[in-house]
């Protein structure tokens, strides 16, 4: 088993976290403060709105007609964009060598015979009726 120094191990974990965060919607969790700020804005308009009603209104049901659609679209998981970019780096200890190999192909081909074509009268769409 190869020996990994602690710095390499930490760098590897950080790299894995960055790749995971880029290929998932992890960045949407960073928008949670916007969710709570918008909840406070709704509570200023209507004191009876609790958190569950707020979530149901914005995610599972019909939103109030309060002309704040731009603010609603800033909430987490309203618009999810996932862009994935995978790059593979290979480090070689030696330069790879390409070895050309001679290859001979020997095949026997049959002589063309007319018997391989079907009868055109049998494949024609306009045929005489069969009895």
Buried (B, 14 or more C-beta within 10 A) or exposed (E): EEEEEEEEEEEEEEEEEEBEEBEEEEEBEEEEEBBEEBBEEBBEEEEEBEEEBBBEBBEEEEEBEEEBEEEBEBBBEBEEEEEEEEEEEEEEEEEEEEEEEEEEEEEEEEEEEEEEEEEEEEEEEEEEEEE
